[in-house]
Amino acid sequence: MKDIAQVVEDTAARLLKIAATILPTEVKNTLIKDEAETEGSLGKSQLHAINENVHIAETQSKPMCQDTGLVAFFVKIGDKFPIRSEVKTALIEATKKATSSVPLRPNAVDMFKGNTKNNVGLRGYVPWFYFDLVEGDKCEIIAMPKGGGSSNVGKMKMVPPGKGIKGVKEFVVEAVAAAGPLGCPPYTVGVGVGGGEDMCMNLGKKALLRPLYEYHEDEKIASLEKEMLQTLNKLEIGAMGLGEGSSVLDVHMEFAARHPASLPVGVVISCWALRHAGATIDKEGNVEYHPQ
């Protein structure tokens, strides 16, 4: 019988390698399309450099950016999956393993003791985990290493509830306009609305995992996503902030119930390198990697 904890560790380490070196197909194709359709020479040259970089990273199995991100895992554990708390331990060990084997740049910095050198924090909070308990006997793991530049331009605001959807839209535009060139556009924008001040940011990051152009199942939200995509591209930030090419590749939104007195909105921005990779492990330890 397979050692399930070891399978989780090995799988997660491989997911971090995939995420660091291979862009999801729809992101890669969108960047290629954007280069072909961009008329300005500055924007086209930047997109060409990005696409060449993506190709080299994939063919040579090397990280596509020197900033290999702060590691986070989205995990769904089935009721009948053989292990529970051991999953977290395995993911921590996977992060250490990937740091040396990929390699990933050590990005976990303790405020008092400095860089931990292995992408694992000293107090158990990094890598960051989003756990969800679900039915079934499988465990789904999505690795999402997110760079510091795009994280620096993320924003959260308690919008006055009376402003409603209009206030949400105004803040999203404000946040992306403020990001400008700082987070390496073209961006993918995840927006979380509702919940609490922490929940809305978590929802925004979760929204980034949805494939490009796969809009929300709720038609009202899907319509809002498409509207915001058009609006944000009118900012004309452009590839790497040069005003040419797309500013935003896509916008995804997730909504939760909120307190009557508050309207939290989180805007989570990804650089052009929207990196994530996933796999599902069954109770026997068989692994199925999600298409990249």
N, C-alpha and C positions, 0 to 999 in steps of 0.2 A: 504494500500500500504506500502511496506517495506521502511524503511529509508535506502537508498542506501549507504550513507556515513557510517552508522553504520555497514552495511553488509561488506563494504570494510575493516573497522577497525577490526572487529571480525575475518574476513577471514585472514587478514595479520598477526594478532597475532597468529592465529592457525598455519599458515605457518611457522612462526619463531619457534614454538614449534616442528613441524614436522621436520624441517631442523636440529634442534639442537639434536634431539633424534633418528631419523631414517635415515639411509643412503639410497640413491637410490639403488634399487635392483641390477642393473648391477655392481655397485661399490662393494656392499656387496658380491655378488657372485664371483667377480674377486679376492677379498682379500682371500676368502675361498679357491678358486682354487690355488692361489699363495702359500698359506700355505701348501696345499697338495703336490704341486710340488717342493717345496723348499727342497733341500737335506741337507744343512748345519743346524746343531742344533741351532746355534745362530739366524740365520734368521728365522727358523721355530718357535722358541720360541717367537720371537718378533711379528711375524704375528699371532701366536696363542693368544697372549695377546691382540693384536688389535681386533681380531675377537671375543674374549670373551667379551671385552669391548663394542663392537658394539651390541652384543646380550643383555648384561645387560642394556644398554641404552634404547634399543627398548622395552624390556619386562617390565622394571621398569619405563619407560617414564621419563628418566633423561638425561641431556646433556651428549654426548659421550666424550666431552673434557671440561676441566675447562676453556679453552679459548673459549668462545662462539662467538667470532668474532666481527668485526665491521660490522654493518648491512648495506646491500645494497638491493635495490629493482629494478628489471627490470619490467617495466610496459608498456603494449600496451593498449591504450585507443581508442575505436572505435568512429567514428564521431557522432554516435547517442546514445552513452552511456550517461545516464542522468546527470552525474556530471563530472567536469574537475578539477579545482584547489582544490576542496574539497578532491580529491583523495590523494593529498600530505598531507593535514592536517590529514586525516584518518590514513595514514601510519605512520606518526609521533606519533600519539596517540597509534597506535598498537604496536609500538616499546616500548613505555613506559609501556604499559600493559604487554607485554611479558616479559619485564625485571623483573617484580615482580612476574608474575604468572608461568613462566616456571621452575625456574628462569634463566635469563641470567646474566652472570657476567657484571657489569657496565664497559664498555670499552671505553666510549667517554670521552676523557681528553682534557679540554680546556687549552691552553698554559698559560693562566694568572690566571684562577680561579680554575683549578684542575678538578677532576672527577665530571661530572655532575650527576652521580648516576642513570641515567635512559637511557643511550645509545643514547641520543639525544644531538647534539651539540648546543651551545648557539647562533651560527650565521647562522643556517639554512642549513648547508651543510652535516650534519650527522643526520639520515641515508642518504646515498648517493642514488640518484635516476637516473635511466636511462629511460627516457620517450620516447615513440614512438607513433605517431598518425597514426592510421590505419583505414581501412574501417570497417563498421559494427556497431553493437550496444552492443558489449561486452567489458569487461576489463579483461585482463590477467595480473596476478601478479606473479612474481617469487621472492621469498625471498632468499637471498644468504648472510649468515653471514660468513665472512672469517677471519680466525685467523691471529694473528700478526706474528707468526713465519714464515709462508709461504709467507706472504706479504713482510716480510723483505728481502727475497731472490729474489723477482721480480726485473727485470732489463729492462732498455730501452736504446737504442743506435741509434744514427743517423749513419747508415752504409753508407760508400761512395757508391753512386749510381752505379758506375762502377763495383762494386763487384757483383751486382745482387743477384740472388738466392744463389750463393755460399757464399756470404757475410752473407745472412740471416741464412743459415744453420750453418755457423761457429759461429755466435753470439749465436744462440740457444744452441749449445753444450757448449760454453763458460759459458753461464749463468747457465745452469743446473750443470755443473762441479763445478762452484763456490759455488752453493747452497750446494752441498755435503750432509752432514747429518743434516744441520741446520734447514731445514723446515719440518722435520718429514716425510721422504719418507716411502713407495713408493709414487711418485708424479703423479699428472695429470698436463700436461703442456698445457697452452693456449698461442698461439702465434698470435699477431696482426701485420700485415705488411701494411704499407702505411698510408695514411691520414696525420695527423700531430703528433707532439710529445705526445699530450694528446690522440688523437684518437686511436693510435696503442695500447696503454695500455687498453683502453676501449674495443677494439676489442678482445684483448687477454682474458680479463675477460669474455666477452660474449661467446667466444669459449669454455670456461669451462662448459657452460650449456648444450652443446650437449652431449647426452648419450655416454658412452664409446663404442668404436668400431662402432659408427655411423659416417662414414667419409664424407667429404665434397662432395657435389653434382657435383662439378667440378672435373673431373677425374685427372687432373694435380695436383690439390691441395690435393686430396685424396692420390695420390701416394706419394706426398711429406710428408704427415702426417705419412704414414706407414714407409717410409724410416727413418724419424726422430725418430720414436719409436724404431726401431731396433738400430739405432746409439746411442741413449741416454742410452739404456740398456747395451751397451758395456762399459759404464763408471763404471759399477759394484759398484754403490753406495750401493745398497741393502736396505733391510728393516731397517729403523732407522739408516742407514749409516753403517751397519755392514758388507756390502759386499756380503750378501747372500739374495736370493729372488729378485724379480723385483725391479729395481730402479725407473722405470716409468711405470704406468699402461696404459696411452694412451697420444697421442698428437693430439690436434685439432688446426687448423689454420684458420684465417680469413684474407682476403685481401681487401684493399681499394685502390683507385687511389692515387697517390702521386704527389708532386711537382717534376718537372724534376731535381731539384738540391738536392733533399733529398730522403733518403730511411729510414724512421723510422721503427724500429722493437721493439715491446714490448713483453716481456716474463713474463707471469703471471703464477705463480706456486701454485698449491693447495697441501696441505699435503694429507695424506691418507684419511682424513675425508673431502671428496668433498661434502660439505653440501649445498643443495638447495631444495626448494619445491615450487610447483606452483599450481595455481587454476585459473579458469575462471568464471567471474561473468556476468550474462546476465542483460539486462536492467530492468528486473523485480526483480532482487536481488537473483535469484537462483544461487547456487554455485556448480561448478563441480571441485573437487580436482583432480589434475593430478596424475597418478599412481606413487608411490614412489619406 
